[in-house]
Amino acid sequence: MDAQGRGRADEIDPADQWVMNPQTGNYELRLDQSAAQSTASPSRAAGARRSRRSAENAQAATPAGGTATRRRAANPAPEVPAQRSRRAGGAQGRGPQQAGRRKRKQAASGKKKVLLWTGGTLALLMVATVSAGYLYFEHLNSNITSVPDDNAGTGGFSKDRAINILLIGTDKRTGEGNGSYGDRNSPGHADTTLLLHVSKDRTNATALSIPRDLITDIPDCPTTQEDGSSKVIPGTQGTRFNESLGQSGRTPSCTMRTVTELTGIKMDHFMVADFNAVKTLSSAVGGVPICLDKDIKDDKSKLDLPAGDHVLEGEEALAFVRTRHAVGFGGDLDRIKIQQQFLSSLMRKLKSNDTLTSPTKLVKLAEAGTNALTVDDKIDDMFKLRDLGLELGKFDMKNLTFATVPVLDNPAEKVKATVVLDTSKSDALFSMVRNDVSLTEVEEKKKAAKDKQAELLKGTRAEASDVRVDVFNGGGPAGSAQKTLEWLQITEGVLKSTNKGNAPADVTATTLEYAPNQADQARKLADLMGLPAAALKPGTEDAQGLEAMTLTLGPDFKGAGVPITGPAKAPKDAVQADKKVCAK
């Protein structure tokens, strides 16, 4: 007990400090006020606290060394992928017993924001509680581990464009009780990987699962070492995707580069966690509801459940997302379906009122989430994560779609163990994400605007031989204009086409400009090129004589004959996060 008769800070349960504010109806973190009743005057006590904070902040500003940072002074966390160290300071010396601390100003909406990110077998969580007390906010900040992104990403998300987050689950055996899981005596792999894309207008999101056994090329990866120096990890051709992390000293930044090479989508950030995340987060929400169409008994994952509804948490939840031998054909693709079902249910549970209105659950989620995460160094504190979380939390659950990168069995193998891209489907899917096309139906206003643009594609089509077009390269790969010209003339019979070389200025996306009396030609060329309605730019004055349309190829152009946008419907295996799906 201290001089004021209070218990030590480490004996106080943070959940007990949340009380309801009768003026706002929201729960707020209220710290013990009794410390203000000291012999010193309030002004002198406040001045002393400011002096102490200044000294602590000056000390916390000094790096603890190393390239990866851990903002925690005690309670070492489980290991995560390479290059981690711990940073002292932060919440040190500022325990919950400090008095007189005012709560943070309530946001205008008066609503607390809570957001979950999830990745495969691992649920990656960030809690942004706008009305939280400063001291507890600092405590959460000390939990976070960061790893350099080695300039593999965009440099950070922006509020005025779409957001792409790489969510990685590693199979490295770390943490208490995890010795029977994962890859023994290995630095781990990218066991489960999701690309989370949130649209520019924040109305919808897509989570693409990338199979771990996908054969792909891993590029050369400049990687920051423990001493601060940089080393290029040589790339590997035709290897499993999961080797982009852990193997040969590769860090999450290398997985980020590999995904960009694979999809053409540049990441803003990455988040990584190990087996403990799914155990702690599922327990923090009081269990995750799942349903089974049949009995599941898997000796390898130690899962034994009868058909029907269940609520899973802890070890049993981890066993569920790890199982594959007792579902479907027993492969990794079937396990991905199990994981997507689990993650959808977990997110529904997090969005439910019994979670959002429970201070105890919110505190447990905040602790579990910040302890489970390893993030890139561009979002290595709670303020940055809060800002990102508020952006990601804007979309409606019904507009979050889980899908799997389309693949085929590797034709080079007699015994099928790996897969390769099904480019006939994957190119279109990647294009949809690059062009911010939703896999789900979204709000009526946005749909109406798209319908109006889609009207441009309705109507008669000219014959290919009557299409007259000038082709410019405004940001596509080198030689795109000439290759497109050859494809149009030789393959499609568009003989009245001309290569005009580089455009006067680069464009952000492929466009087709035409006059009102060329609309039938524009619709035919759009059909041939796979152009979306958004690419059509009609003019207001009719063309004169033999005037040609103008096709300008942008950075979204991936090759002659490759559609710029994907199909209007989501892939058949897509799963909406608000739908209950039973494992088969």
Phi, psi and omega in degrees: 000144179267188186295337181269004179079017180263155173292161178296158182301325185282000176260359182267128176277116181305330182296332180286349183267000178271125179228159181274132174275114184294342180281327182252338184080007181255151172283139179225154179275114180251120179270159181302125183267355187293337182293342179290345184270053178263173180289337178286153177291157179303320182293320178292320179297318179297319179297320178296321179295320180297320179297317180296318180297321180298317179294319181294318180295322178296321179291319182293338182285347181273120181301145179276357180104157179087171183261334175258146184236142173241122187273026184244137181269340183215180179053070182306140182271164174301153180294147171229178188308165197315164170071050178247142168219174183245141179253126177280167177102212179074256185275358185300135176078005181229062184284174182299345182283349179296134188257170171076006182283127178279145176289155178295149180299134181294140176295158185301324182284341182072013183253138173278141180253126177231130185228143175243135165250142178229151181217100174058235181288353186239135178260117184259121191241141169227124179256123177245097181254101190301327183269010183293151177290152185298317184297316180291326175301316178295322177299314178298323180301324182288347181279342195277136175252139179233153179225139180301143177269357173053033179059027179277343182252198183279348185100357177135151182292162177226146182287345184255018175211172178297157181242135177235119182241132176264120181253119188238131172250124180262147179263018177296136183277091178230155178093153182297132176082007183256013183296335182270359181254160168076200187258109184296141177055038181227148175288000177098169179224172169280080188291321179221130184223131174234140171259112179263116179249123177248127188298158181303321181271003174064024179269342185207166180211154177231134176244109180264120175277131179253115182302136182293332183266016177290128176279123183209180176258131174262122184284171171299138186233103170299127188225129178288131181266172182301327182274005179093349178284168180244139180227137178270116175277118183301144179285170180226134180265139173059053180232170180296141179301324186295346178280002178285353178230136174085313184286140178059024179082016181284141179249176181304334179297331178287322174298321178299314179297320181296318179295320178296318177298322184286318190251340187079010181252122181272134183277150172270320184207166170229157175221137184229146173206166179250197186301330185297333184300311183293328179290312184288321182288321178295325177287324182297328180269003179082022178103152183246123180288133173222164176224150182236137175279341181212167176296145175234122175227108184237107182295330183288317179269354181064034178260129180219098183226137174281164177300150179123194182269142179217159172239116188249144173208164176061225183300322182291324177295318178296318178299323181295312182284347177268344186288145173208335185288340184253008180232147177052231179264008176080017182252179182294329180294326177289324177295324177301319178297319177300315182296319180295322176298315181296315183293322176299316180293320178298319180292322176298321179294319180294328180279349186287156183296326183290345173269311185292337181258009181252107178303321181298315179293322180298317179295316179298319179294319179298315179295312182297316183294312182289331176286330184280337191275140158239122185240168176285161188287359176274347178226052189264020172214167187294329180294317179292318179295324177298314180298318177295317181298321179295326177290313183291336183278002186280334184282153179279140181305325183292345179255019171259121183242130173266133177218162180244138178304126183296130182222166174230157173302142180296115183292346181277354184251137172280315174263112189288115180231338181232173181228163177232161179299137168268086189297336179296338179246323185292323180300317180293320181294314178299322180297320178300316181291316179301323183266012174061038178269126183287144173272359181232161173289132181244190188307151186300321182298316180292321180295322179296321179295320178293322179298322179296318178293323181295337178301334181296336181271356180267133179136186183290158177242139175283163172289150180302324182291344180262356181281126180242120186212140171259131185252124177243151172257111183247028179139001176282176177303154180303136179082006184297320182298315181292318179296322178293319178301312180298319180295316180297316184284314186279316186270321189252353177076022176270083188280337182270052182236150185221138175274115181259007177075212182285142178290155177304329178211146179293153178243162180274341180204157180297136180226153174232110180262136184206162179269161180306323180277008174247012185299323180292325176293318181297318179295322178294316180293324177297320177298314183294318186273347185072037181280139175284163178301328181296340181280343184279126181236087182288143176270189183246346182241141180295149176287150180251134176060234184261025181301134183262158171288166179240115176255118180247116183279126181256185180295345177279354180281123185245002178147151179299128179090351178270120183303139177290323178239159182275188180292160182290338182255155178290160176303154185299330183269007180294143181234123176281136187294338182270002181260139176275122181234134181265141179290142182244000000 
